């Protein structure tokens, strides 16, 4: 059996009672919050304008609005919204943003087809598990070749999610996955320019996943071996053949979606452990003369670029180790508002004395410990350390953290959204949730 066939069999038949519903609802809430925060910030406006221009039958709403358009356009907009601030969740093992390419499919296709809340939650859990497993089967292999793993793995997860919601057959779902694999991609070149293409990747994935499912339903075919084949997904985009068991081992029994980390900071996940370490220090920034930050080998190329001390754009700053650590040491916090002033002289001056060193560690880069060593004018050295970044699986008070983050992102309409999310498994449709999101704008 191919990987696509195994994913199809499991993804179409998995029962809600056998899925980690609590974890799925946690990430649904977090994703709704990051989408609304991005909507308010205007960060996703180019994608929203294009989505509105696509028009189409009024099948689904852009999350957080009353604007109805075709499900494909709504998913494109939703995917960009969830990811636009880089505030959305991350699976450390696969270094993929799990919710952004999947939740918009659930909302758009779910509204279009009038699915029940239970079916929406089950489809979300299937999609989240799929994107995590696909990424974790080849850790950092996509990034090492300049490919954004979220974009590459996300379109396959989106296709399986859409196939389940559309009630495709197993054979049609295999075709959908094969078609989606030919749409997988996403370049990391934005790291060198500060451009916003990464924000678009999750929208592309959600849109293309629905398109793949519709094409399969209409009779288009895709290669069953598209994931593990000699010219398939992993061979072409990750530069290696991946055995089926790397994706499928424990499928339906061990859930990677329960290991997704919720971000406390709207910046690259690879920066979170250093930021948490810096946050433990309470120092006068004027006394700091040198800062040394430990970095995982796999993270260096992503967050330690030549512009890390003086990023040119807000989005580039979210991947700039020196700038972000300097902002934390200056302000004691890193929030959405932090990135509206990347030319702040005080942050730039401190970022200029931030250095990094590669600190080998056997685990995944996004699970690395954080260590920041600061030298003061007096010659005294102080160290901030954390075992791993906050917001991860098993973190104390995680649900409370997610609720607080969501309420901050959702604004006055937050309590209504929280209630709709909690009630979703028993809801007859998605209307209460989508109406609640629309009331946050």
N, C-alpha and C positions, 0 to 999 in steps of 0.2 A: 504493500500500500504506500502511495506517495504521501509526502507531507501535506499537500493540498487536500488529498482525499481524507486523511485522518483528521485534519482540522475541520473539514466540512462535516464529517460524521459527528464529531463531538459538538461543534458549534451549532448545528441545527437541532440537536437532540437534548442538549444540556437543560436540565430542569432548574427552575429558580430555587427550589429547595436544596439543590446540590451545589449552589454557587454562593460565594461570600457576599451576601447582599449588603451587609453593613459597610464593608469596604467600598463596594460600588457606589453606594449612596454618599459616602464621604467624598469621593472624587467627583461625583456629580455636583454636589454642593460647591466644592472648591472651584470646579470649572465654570459653573454659573457665575460665581463671584468674580473670577478673573475676566470673564467675558464682559460683564457689566462695567467693571473698572476700566477696561480698554475702550468700551463704548463712550464712557464719559470723557476719557482723555483725548479722544480723537485719533489715537495711534493707528486705528484700523480704517480710517476714512477712505483711503484710495480703494481698498478692497470692497468696502461697503458701497461706494459709488458705482463700481463696476457691477457688483451683484445686483444692485437695484436696476441698473441698465439692462441686465440680462432679461428681466421681466419673467414672462412665462405664466402658466396658470397659477392661481393663488393657493398653492399647496401647503406652504409652510412659512412661518414667521422668521425673520432675522431675530435671534435671541436678544431680548431686552427692548424690542420695538414692536409696533403693531403692523409693520410693513410685511405684506405677504407677497411671495413670488414663488417661482418654481423651486422644488426641493433641492435641486442641484445648486442653484444660486444661494439659497438659504444656508446650505451646508458650507459652501465656499466662504460666505461671510462669517458664519459661526466658527469655523475652524481658525480663521485669522483672529477673530475676537478673543477666543480662549487663550491664544498663544502670544498675542501682540505685545504684551508687557513683559514677557518671559517670567511670568509669575505663576505659571501653571506647573503641575506636578511632574516628577521625574522618577523613572525606575532606574535605580543606580546600576544594576547588573547589566542592563542593555543600553544605558544612557539614552533612553527615549522618553519623550514627553508622551505619556500614555493617553491622557484624557482628550487632548486637543484634537486629534484626528478622528476620534470615535464618538464623543458626545454630540458633536454637531450632526452626525449621521442619525443618531438616535432621535434627536429632537426634530430634525427635518423630515425624515422618512416616517418617524413615529406619528407626527402630526398629519402628514399626508395620508397615511393608511389608517389613521384612527386606532392605533394599537392601544392595548391596555397598559396601565402603569407597570404591571408585573412583567409584561413582555418587553417593555422598554428597559427595565432594570436588568433583565436577563440578557438582552442583546448588548447592553453596555458592558456587563461583566465579561461576556464572551469576547468582545472587541478589546477590552483592556488586557485580558489575559493573553490574547493573541499578539498584540504589539509588544508586550513585555517579553514573551517567549522568543519571538523572532529576533529581537535585539540582543537578548542575553545569550543566544546560541552562538554569537560571534562578537564577543565584547570588544568594543573599540575598533573592530576591523573596518567598519564603514567609515568612521571618522579618520582613520589612518590613511584612507584613500581619497579624502576630501569629500565624502558623501555624508549628508545629514541623516543619521540613522532614523530619526523620527519621521522624516519624509518618506524614506524608503520602506520602513516597516509599517508605517501608518496607513499607507494606501491598501495594503493587504488586509490589515485589521478592519479598515473601513469597509472593504468589499465583503468580508465575512459578516460583519454587522448588518450591512444592507441586505445581504442575501437572506439572513435569518428573518429580518423584518418583512421582506418581500415573500417569504415562505417559498424560496426556490427549492428545487430538488437537490439531492446531494451531487448529482452529475452537473447540474447547472452551477452549483456553488463552486465546484472544482474549476469549471470554466471561468467563473468570475474571478477566482484567485489567480488563474493563469493570465487573464486579461489585465488584472491589476498589477501583476508583477512586471508587465511591459510598460507600465506607467510609473514605476518606482524610480526615485531619484532624489534630487535636492543637493545642491552644491554648497560647500562651506566657504566659498570664496568671499562671502560677505564679511568674514572675519578680517579680511585685509583692506576693506574699504569702508566699513560701517554702514553699508546699504541695508535695506529692510527686507531682502528676499527671504530671510529665515522666517519672518513673520507670516509670509505667504505659504510656506511649505505645508503647514497643517491644513490650511484651506484647500490647497491643491489635493492633498491626500483624501480629505473628506469628500470633495467633489468627485474625484476620479474613482473612489471606491463605489459610490452610488452609480456612477456611469458604468463601471465594470459589471455591477450586478444587473443593471438594466440591459446591457448588451448581451449578457449571458441568457437572460430571460427571453430575449428576442431571437436567440439561436446562434449568436456568435460563440466561437470556441476558443479555449486557451489551453496551453500545454499542461497536462497533469503534473509534469515534472518541473514546472516553472520555478519552484523554490530551490530544490536540491540538485537539479540537472547540470550537465557539464557546461551549458551556456545559460544557466539560470540565475536566479536572484542573488544567491550568495557568491557564485563563481564570478559573475560580472561586476557586482557592486561592492562586495567585500573582499574579493581577491582570493577566495578559498572555497573549497568544497566543504560543506557542513553535513555531517551524517544526520539522518532523520531523527535519531534519538536525542540529539542535542536540542531539538525543538520540542519533541513529543514526550520525553521522559516524564512520567508522573502527570500527564495531562488529565484533568478532571479529578485529580487526587491532591496534588500540591499546587497551590495557587500563587503565582508570581504577583498577581494584582494586589495581594495583601502586603507586598513589600514595596509599594510605591511610596515615595517621599513627597510630602506636601511642603512647598517652599515657603519659608518665612520672609524671604527677600526676593524682589523682582529682578533677579540677575541669574546668570548661568549657574547651574547647580554645582559645578566644579569650584565655584568661589565660596560656597556656603560654609564649609568647614573653616577655611581661613577667616571668614567674616565672623563666625561664632567665636573663634579664638580671639580675634581682635576685640570683640564686644566684651570679653571678660576683663579687659584692661581699662582702667580709669586713670588717664594720664593727661597732663597739660600738653596739648599738641605742640606748643612752642618749645617744650623741653626735648622733643624728639629729634635726634640727629641721624638715626639709621633704623631701618626696619627690614628684617629678614623673614621671609615667608616660605615655609615648606610646600612643595608642589609635587603631586604625583607625576611620574614620567608621562603618562597618557594625557595629562591635563596641560602640560607645558605649551604645546603647540596651539592650544585653543584659547588659553587665558593669559599667555605671556608674550603676546605679539609685540612688535616694535613700538606700537602706539599705546601700550598699556598704561603709561604714566600720563599721557595727554591724548585721550581719545578725541576723535573729530566729531562724532555724533553721539546722541543719547544712546542709541542702540549699541554702538561700539563700546561704550562705557560699561555696558552690562556684561561684557566679556573681557574686561580690563582689570587684571588682578591688582596692580599697583594703585590704580585710581579708586577702585572699590574699597580696598583696605584703608586707604587714606581717608576716604569719606567716612568710614566707620570710626576710625580713630578721631577724626575731627568732630563728628556729630553724635556718636554713640548710637546711631541707627542708620539703616539703609532702607528707604521707602520708595514708593513710586515717585514722590516729589524730589527725591535725591537726584534723579537723572534729568531734571529739567535745567540743571545748571552745570554742564560739563566743563565750562570754562571758568569755574570759580577759582580765583587766584590762591585762596588758602588751601584748597584740596590739591591743586596742581603742584604747589610748593612742597607739600608733604609727600605727594606721590613720587616726586623726583628722588626721594631718599629711600623708597621702597624697593628692595631687591628680592629675588627668589632663588631658591636652590632646589634642585630635584632631589626628592627624598623617596627612594624606592620603597614600595609597600606591596604586599602580595595581593591585596584585595582590589576591588574595582575603584577607579579614580573618584567616583562620586560618593564612595563610602570611606574615603581616606580620613584619617585623623587630621585635625587642624593644629598648626603650631605657628605662632607669630612671636618673634624675638625682637624686642625694641631696646635700642641703646639711647640713653638720655645724655644730656649735656654734662651731667656730673660724672659720666663714665659708668654709671650703674646700668645693669641689664635686667630687664623684666621680661617674662615669658607668659604668653597666654596659650592655653592648650585645651582642646576638646577631643574626646574619643571619636566622635563623628558629628556630622551636622545635625541640627535639630529638624523636627518634622518627619523623621523616619519611622519605620514600623517599630512598634513597641515603645516609642517615646512617651514618657509620662504626660498624661493630659492631652493626648493627640486630638481626641474628638473636640475637646474644649478649644484647642488651638485652631482647629479647622473652623469651628463656629465663629470664633472671634474674628478670624481673617475674613470669612465670608460676610459677616455683618459689616465690617469696615469697608469692604469692596462694594457691597450692595446698597449701602445707605439706608434711608428711611424705610424702604420696602423690604429690608432684609428679613425681619421676622416672618413676613408672609411667605417669602421664598423658603425659609427653613421649614415652615409647617408643610408646605406643598411637597418638598423633598421627602420629609418624614412619612407623609401619607401616600407617596407615589406607588409603593407595591400593591396597595389596595384600590388605587384610583381606576376609574373606567377608561380614562384617556389622559392625555398630557395637558389638557386645557388649563387646569388650575395652576400647574407649574408655569406654563408659558404666559398666562395672564399675570401671574405674580411677577415674573421677570419683566414683563412690559410695564408694570407699575413702578419699577425702580428708576426708570429714565427721568 
